[in-house]
Amino acid sequence: QVQLVESGGGLVQTGGSLRLSCVASIRTPTLHTMGWYRQSPGKQRELVATLTSGGTANYASSAEGRFTISRHNAENTVALQMNDLKPEDTAVYYCNASRRMTPTYNFWGQGTQVTVSA
């Protein structure tokens, strides 16, 4: 079992920035896909951005142009730089590590709260 620990959430005003970080409990092997999802009250968890170990990034349309995902493969860490934050970005943000090919896995962090005030 791999533990993922997030940090960096908090309260920010509209238009502000936050940087989320996630560290995995293992350094090897390199986790295949790491990324961020979020969940607002009453809504389903949704994709924000993912990044494979090979460098392929995938962003939700709501994140394109404002958020940037990055990772350090050797340390199994992933970060999410969020700029121009909006009240609708308010959610609990979860770090995820996954692999769809054998051996498959899907690990989640405990989440970190991001609140954007109007």
N, C-alpha and C positions, 0 to 999 in steps of 0.2 A: 504494500500500500504506500502511495506517495502522498505526502502532505504538502499542500500549497498554502502559503501564508501571504495575505495581501496587506498592504499599507498605503497610506497616502490619501485616504478619503478625508472629507471634511465639509465645512460650510464655506461657500464662495458666492459672491454676487454675480448677477448676470453680466456676461462678458469676460469674466475672470477665467483663470486657468488652474488646473490641478494636474498632478502627475501621480498616477497609481503605479505601484510596484508589486511584484509577486515573486516569491522565492520558493523553489521546490526543495523538498527534503533530501533529494538525491542529485548528484552532479553527473553521474553516468548511469545508464546510457542517456544520450541526448533525447529529450522528450520530443515526439514528432511534431505535434501541433500544440501551440500554447496560445491562449487568447483570453478575451474578456467578454462576459455576458452581463446583462443587467436585468433587474426586476423591480418594477414599481408596484405599489399597492394595488391589488385588484387586476394586475396584468400578468401575462405569462413571461417567463424568462426569455430574453431575446438576445440575439447576437449583437455584439458591438464591433469586435474586430478579432481576427485570428491571424497567426503567422506561423508558417511551417519552418522546420529546421533548415529547409532548402531556400527559404526566403520568399515564399509566396504568401502575399497578404490578401486578406479578404475583409472588407469593411461593409457595415450596414450603410445604407444610403444616408441615414441621419448622422453618421459619423464622418462621412467623406468630406475632406477639406478642413475639418476642424480637429479631428483626433489623429494621432500617429502612434502606431504600435511598433515596438522594437523588442529585441530579445538578445540575450547573451547565451549562445548555445552551450558554451563550455561550462557555464554555471547554472544552466536551466533557470534563468530568470526572464521575466517578461515585464515590460512597462507599457503604460498607456499615457501619453501626453494629451491632455484635453484642453483645448483652447476655445475661446468664444463660447463659454458654457451658457446654456439656456435653462430656464426653470424645468422644461420637459426632460432635461437630462438627469433630474433628480431620481435616484434609484439606489438600490444596493447593487454594487458591482462585484461580480464573482470572477475569480481567476479559474481557468480551465486548462487541463492538459489532456490530450486525447490522441488516439491512433485508431484508425478504422481497419487497418490491415492487421493480420495476425502477427504478433500477439496484440490483441486489441486492449485498450484501456480508456478510461474516462474518469478523471479525477477532478474534484471541485475544492475550491477554498471555502472559507467560512463567510466571505463577503466583507465589503467595506462600504460604509454609507457615504454617498455623495449627495449633498443638498445644495441646490442653486436657488438663491433668493432673488425675487423679482426686483 
